[in-house]
Amino acid sequence: MTRDLRAAVSDVMPGVRADLEDLVRIQSVSADPARAHEVRRSAEATAALFRGAGLDVEILSADGGMPAVLARKPAPPGAPTVLLYAHHDVQPEG
């Protein structure tokens, strides 16, 4: 089974890396109001990746706040669940 898992990870790693490279190229510096549109673009790109993985996705925005991506994939009854939390924005250069 370990070999199967390693093979599966190895098979998807090039695509995962390419997706990550695409995301970090987006200049989504949330501390810079001039880049708010880039933060929105980052949220849309992140949402698209989740949708591609079969998750239900919402982009949430509070007045004056930056967009948050909420993605769900309900577990079967009785199965354990996982919560992941991460940022889709980036830090400024330098």
Summary of the structure (lengths in Angstrom):
residues: 94
radius of gyration: 15.9
end to end distance: 43.6
largest distance: 49.1
contacts: 179
relative contact order: 0.16
helix: 47%
strand: 13%
